[in-house]
Amino acid sequence: MKILLVDDDLILQNLFKRQLHNLGLEDIVAAQSGEEAISLAEQNIFDIGFFDINLLTELDGIETAKRIKAKQAEMQVVFISANENPVLMERASVVENLGFLNKPYNPELIEQYIKMVKIRLKQKNRNK
């Protein structure tokens, strides 16, 4: 499983990566900006992307996910946010997503999202 993690906070990004490693996941590509994430998505196909909504760059996580998902429709999206702003949640709903993670990260919820994607990947492989 190939994972894209987009978060401009390096401390939280490293914490998230450690939690993914604890789940036995190693193929993790991280970006600190929407622009960097889009560039990485041009070179890689991701199974799941975790997108911090409030990136301190020109592109926020919602727009970044929208642009990547337009080219990688199979990629599953999970949004990350420190606040549950209803306007942001509504904006995010235009991008097909599995759901939201609140900061600080809940390891059990991360694991549930990973399991959901693994199930979808198995079903997709069976249907081929």
C-alpha positions as a Markdown table, in Angstrom:
| # | Residue | x | y | z |
|---|---|---|---|---|
| 1 | Met | 0.0 | 0.0 | 0.0 |
| 2 | Lys | 1.4 | 3.4 | -1.1 |
| 3 | Ile | 0.5 | 6.3 | 1.2 |
| 4 | Leu | 0.7 | 10.1 | 0.6 |
| 5 | Leu | 0.8 | 12.2 | 3.7 |
| 6 | Val | 0.4 | 16.0 | 3.2 |
| 7 | Asp | 1.0 | 18.1 | 6.3 |
| 8 | Asp | 3.1 | 21.3 | 6.7 |
| 9 | Asp | 3.9 | 20.6 | 10.3 |
| 10 | Leu | 7.0 | 18.4 | 10.4 |
| 11 | Ile | 6.5 | 17.4 | 14.0 |
| 12 | Leu | 3.0 | 16.1 | 13.4 |
| 13 | Gln | 4.0 | 14.6 | 10.0 |
| 14 | Asn | 6.7 | 12.6 | 11.8 |
| 15 | Leu | 4.3 | 11.5 | 14.5 |
| 16 | Phe | 1.8 | 10.4 | 11.8 |
| 17 | Lys | 4.5 | 8.5 | 9.9 |
| 18 | Arg | 5.6 | 6.7 | 13.1 |
| 19 | Gln | 2.0 | 5.6 | 13.7 |
| 20 | Leu | 1.9 | 4.3 | 10.2 |
| 21 | His | 5.2 | 2.5 | 10.7 |
| 22 | Asn | 3.7 | 0.9 | 13.9 |
| 23 | Leu | 1.0 | -0.5 | 11.7 |
| 24 | Gly | 3.7 | -2.2 | 9.5 |
| 25 | Leu | 3.4 | 0.3 | 6.7 |
| 26 | Glu | 6.6 | 1.5 | 5.1 |
| 27 | Asp | 5.7 | 2.9 | 1.6 |
| 28 | Ile | 5.0 | 6.5 | 2.8 |
| 29 | Val | 5.7 | 9.6 | 0.8 |
| 30 | Ala | 5.3 | 12.9 | 2.6 |
| 31 | Ala | 4.9 | 16.5 | 1.4 |
| 32 | Gln | 4.8 | 19.8 | 3.2 |
| 33 | Ser | 2.8 | 21.7 | 0.6 |
| 34 | Gly | 0.0 | 21.1 | -1.9 |
| 35 | Glu | 2.4 | 21.9 | -4.8 |
| 36 | Glu | 4.9 | 19.3 | -3.5 |
| 37 | Ala | 2.1 | 16.7 | -3.1 |
| 38 | Ile | 0.9 | 17.3 | -6.7 |
| 39 | Ser | 4.4 | 16.9 | -8.0 |
| 40 | Leu | 4.9 | 13.6 | -6.1 |
| 41 | Ala | 1.5 | 12.4 | -7.4 |
| 42 | Glu | 2.8 | 12.9 | -11.0 |
| 43 | Gln | 5.6 | 10.4 | -10.2 |
| 44 | Asn | 3.7 | 7.9 | -7.9 |
| 45 | Ile | 0.3 | 6.2 | -7.7 |
| 46 | Phe | -1.1 | 6.3 | -4.2 |
| 47 | Asp | -3.7 | 4.0 | -2.6 |
| 48 | Ile | -4.5 | 6.5 | 0.1 |
| 49 | Gly | -3.8 | 10.1 | 0.9 |
| 50 | Phe | -4.0 | 11.9 | 4.2 |
| 51 | Phe | -4.4 | 15.6 | 3.6 |
| 52 | Asp | -4.1 | 18.3 | 6.2 |
| 53 | Ile | -6.8 | 20.8 | 5.3 |
| 54 | Asn | -5.1 | 23.9 | 6.5 |
| 55 | Leu | -1.8 | 24.0 | 4.7 |
| 56 | Leu | 0.2 | 27.2 | 5.0 |
| 57 | Thr | 0.8 | 27.3 | 1.3 |
| 58 | Glu | -1.1 | 28.6 | -1.8 |
| 59 | Leu | -3.0 | 25.3 | -2.2 |
| 60 | Asp | -4.9 | 24.0 | 0.8 |
| 61 | Gly | -5.4 | 20.3 | 1.5 |
| 62 | Ile | -8.9 | 20.3 | -0.1 |
| 63 | Glu | -7.8 | 21.7 | -3.4 |
| 64 | Thr | -4.7 | 19.5 | -3.4 |
| 65 | Ala | -6.7 | 16.4 | -2.9 |
| 66 | Lys | -9.2 | 17.5 | -5.5 |
| 67 | Arg | -6.4 | 18.0 | -8.1 |
| 68 | Ile | -4.7 | 14.7 | -7.3 |
| 69 | Lys | -8.0 | 12.7 | -7.2 |
| 70 | Ala | -8.9 | 14.1 | -10.7 |
| 71 | Lys | -5.9 | 12.2 | -12.0 |
| 72 | Gln | -5.9 | 9.3 | -9.5 |
| 73 | Ala | -9.6 | 8.5 | -9.1 |
| 74 | Glu | -8.8 | 5.2 | -7.2 |
| 75 | Met | -6.9 | 7.0 | -4.4 |
| 76 | Gln | -8.8 | 7.1 | -1.2 |
| 77 | Val | -8.8 | 10.5 | 0.7 |
| 78 | Val | -8.8 | 11.2 | 4.4 |
| 79 | Phe | -8.8 | 14.8 | 5.5 |
| 80 | Ile | -6.9 | 16.0 | 8.6 |
| 81 | Ser | -7.9 | 19.1 | 10.6 |
| 82 | Ala | -7.2 | 20.7 | 13.9 |
| 83 | Asn | -10.7 | 22.3 | 14.0 |
| 84 | Glu | -14.1 | 21.1 | 12.8 |
| 85 | Asn | -15.1 | 24.2 | 10.9 |
| 86 | Pro | -18.4 | 23.4 | 9.2 |
| 87 | Val | -17.5 | 25.6 | 6.2 |
| 88 | Leu | -14.3 | 23.6 | 5.6 |
| 89 | Met | -16.1 | 20.3 | 6.1 |
| 90 | Glu | -18.7 | 21.3 | 3.5 |
| 91 | Arg | -15.9 | 22.4 | 1.1 |
| 92 | Ala | -14.2 | 19.1 | 1.7 |
| 93 | Ser | -17.3 | 17.1 | 0.9 |
| 94 | Val | -16.9 | 17.9 | -2.8 |
| 95 | Val | -14.0 | 15.6 | -2.9 |
| 96 | Glu | -14.9 | 11.9 | -2.5 |
| 97 | Asn | -13.3 | 10.9 | 0.9 |
| 98 | Leu | -13.4 | 8.3 | 3.6 |
| 99 | Gly | -13.7 | 10.8 | 6.3 |
| 100 | Phe | -11.8 | 13.1 | 8.7 |
| 101 | Leu | -9.1 | 12.8 | 11.3 |
| 102 | Asn | -8.8 | 15.4 | 14.0 |
| 103 | Lys | -5.5 | 16.5 | 15.4 |
| 104 | Pro | -4.0 | 15.2 | 17.6 |
| 105 | Tyr | -4.1 | 11.9 | 15.7 |
| 106 | Asn | -6.1 | 9.0 | 17.0 |
| 107 | Pro | -4.0 | 5.8 | 16.2 |
| 108 | Glu | -7.1 | 3.6 | 16.3 |
| 109 | Leu | -8.9 | 5.7 | 13.7 |
| 110 | Ile | -5.8 | 5.8 | 11.4 |
| 111 | Glu | -5.8 | 2.0 | 11.6 |
| 112 | Gln | -9.5 | 1.8 | 10.7 |
| 113 | Tyr | -9.0 | 3.9 | 7.6 |
| 114 | Ile | -6.0 | 1.7 | 6.6 |
| 115 | Lys | -8.1 | -1.4 | 7.1 |
| 116 | Met | -10.9 | 0.1 | 4.9 |
| 117 | Val | -8.5 | 0.8 | 2.1 |
| 118 | Lys | -6.9 | -2.7 | 2.3 |
| 119 | Ile | -10.4 | -4.2 | 2.0 |
| 120 | Arg | -11.2 | -2.1 | -1.0 |
| 121 | Leu | -7.9 | -3.0 | -2.6 |
| 122 | Lys | -8.6 | -6.7 | -2.1 |
| 123 | Gln | -12.0 | -6.4 | -3.6 |
| 124 | Lys | -10.6 | -4.5 | -6.6 |
| 125 | Asn | -8.0 | -7.1 | -7.2 |
| 126 | Arg | -10.6 | -9.9 | -7.0 |
| 127 | Asn | -12.8 | -8.1 | -9.6 |
| 128 | Lys | -9.9 | -7.9 | -12.1 |
